[in-house]
Amino acid sequence: MGTYHALLFLHLFGAFLFVGGAAAAALLQLAAMRRDALEEIAVLLGAIRGAVVLLAVGAVSVFVFGVWLAEHIGYGLAEDWVFASFLLFVASILLGALGGRRDRHTRELLQRGEADLATIRLRLRNPVTLALNYGSAALVVAVLALMVWKP
C-alpha cells in the first residue's frame, strides 16, 4: 500500500470516527430527551462522553491526515473546496462544542441532584442548544458533500 492509500484510509477512518461519534452523541441526546426518570437521563447524558472521545479522535485524524493527503496529492489548502471544507469543519466543531458545553452543564446538575425533571427537560430542549447541535450536524453534512463531490 502506497502513501496515498494509507493517508486516504486514515483520513476516511477518522471521518467515520468523527461522524459516528457525532451520531452516537445525537442519538443519546435524543434518547435522554424522551426519558422521564432522572437516573436514566443522567446515564444517557453520561454516555455521551464516550461518543465525544470518538468524535475528538476522529476530528484530529480527519484534520491531520486530510491536510497531509491534500498536500501529498497536490491540492494544498489553496483549493477553494479544500479551504471551504476546512472552515466548515472548524465551524462544526465550534458549534458542537458550544452545544455540548450546555449539555454537560445539564448532566452536572443532574449528577449533583440540583435539578428537577421539569428543569432538566427545559435544558435538554433549549432552542439555543438544539440550534447549536443541529447546526453542527448540518455543517458536517456540508463538509461530507464537499469531500465527495469536490466542486
C-alpha positions in Angstrom: 0.0 0.0 0.0 1.4 3.4 -1.0 1.4 6.6 0.9 -1.7 7.9 -0.9 -3.8 4.8 0.1 -2.5 4.9 3.6 -3.4 8.6 4.0 -6.7 8.2 2.4 -7.6 5.2 4.7 -6.5 7.1 7.8 -8.5 10.2 6.7 -11.6 8.2 6.0 -11.2 6.2 9.2 -11.1 9.5 11.1 -14.2 10.7 9.2 -16.0 7.6 10.2 -15.0 8.1 13.9 -16.0 11.8 13.7 -19.4 11.2 12.1 -20.0 8.1 14.2 -19.2 9.9 17.4 -21.4 12.8 16.5 -24.3 10.5 15.5 -23.9 8.5 18.7 -23.9 11.7 20.8 -27.0 12.9 19.0 -28.9 9.7 19.5 -28.0 9.6 23.1 -29.2 13.2 23.5 -32.5 12.4 21.8 -33.0 9.3 24.0 -32.4 11.4 27.1 -35.0 13.9 25.9 -37.6 11.2 25.8 -37.0 9.8 29.3 -39.0 10.5 32.4 -36.6 9.2 35.1 -33.8 11.5 36.1 -31.5 8.5 36.7 -32.0 7.3 33.1 -31.4 10.8 31.7 -28.2 11.0 33.8 -26.9 7.7 32.4 -27.7 8.7 28.8 -26.0 12.1 29.1 -23.0 10.5 30.8 -22.7 8.0 27.9 -22.3 11.0 25.5 -18.7 11.4 27.0 -17.7 8.2 25.3 -19.1 9.4 22.0 -17.3 12.7 22.3 -14.0 10.8 22.7 -14.6 9.0 19.4 -15.6 12.3 17.8 -12.4 14.1 19.1 -10.1 11.3 17.9 -11.9 11.4 14.6 -11.6 15.2 14.3 -7.9 15.2 14.9 -7.4 12.3 12.4 -9.6 14.0 9.8 -7.6 17.2 10.1 -4.1 15.8 10.3 -4.5 13.1 7.6 -6.7 15.4 5.5 -4.1 18.1 5.3 -1.4 15.6 4.7 -3.4 13.9 2.0 -4.2 17.2 0.3 -0.6 18.2 0.3 0.5 14.8 -0.9 -1.7 14.8 -4.0 -1.0 18.4 -4.8 -4.3 20.1 -3.8 -3.0 22.1 -1.0 -5.1 24.3 1.2 -5.4 26.9 -1.6 -8.1 24.9 -3.4 -11.4 26.5 -2.8 -13.3 23.3 -1.9 -10.5 22.2 0.5 -10.4 25.6 2.2 -14.2 25.7 2.4 -14.2 22.2 3.9 -11.7 23.2 6.5 -13.7 26.3 7.5 -16.9 24.4 7.7 -15.2 21.6 9.7 -13.8 24.1 12.2 -17.2 25.8 12.5 -19.0 22.5 13.0 -16.6 21.6 15.9 -17.1 25.1 17.5 -20.9 24.8 17.3 -20.8 21.3 18.6 -18.5 22.3 21.5 -20.8 25.1 22.5 -23.9 23.0 22.4 -22.1 20.2 24.2 -20.9 22.5 26.9 -24.5 23.4 27.7 -25.5 19.7 27.7 -22.5 19.0 30.0 -23.8 21.5 32.5 -27.2 19.8 32.4 -25.6 16.5 33.2 -23.6 18.0 36.0 -26.8 19.5 37.5 -28.3 16.0 37.4 -25.3 14.3 39.0 -25.3 16.8 41.9 -29.1 16.4 42.3 -29.7 20.1 41.9 -32.5 20.0 39.3 -35.9 18.5 39.0 -37.4 16.8 35.9 -39.1 20.0 34.6 -35.8 21.9 34.7 -33.8 19.2 33.0 -36.4 18.9 30.3 -36.3 22.6 29.7 -32.5 22.5 29.5 -32.5 19.5 27.1 -35.0 21.2 24.8 -33.3 24.6 25.0 -33.7 26.1 21.5 -30.2 27.7 21.5 -28.6 24.4 22.5 -30.6 22.5 19.9 -29.7 25.1 17.2 -26.0 24.7 18.0 -26.1 20.9 17.9 -28.3 20.8 14.7 -26.2 23.5 13.1 -23.0 21.5 13.8 -24.6 18.4 12.2 -25.6 20.4 9.1 -22.1 21.7 8.7 -20.7 18.1 8.9 -23.1 17.1 6.1 -21.9 20.1 4.1 -18.2 19.0 4.6 -19.0 15.5 3.5 -20.7 16.8 0.4 -17.7 18.9 -0.4 -15.3 16.0 0.2 -17.4 13.7 -2.1 -18.1 16.0 -5.0 -15.1 18.3 -4.9 -16.7 21.2 -6.9 
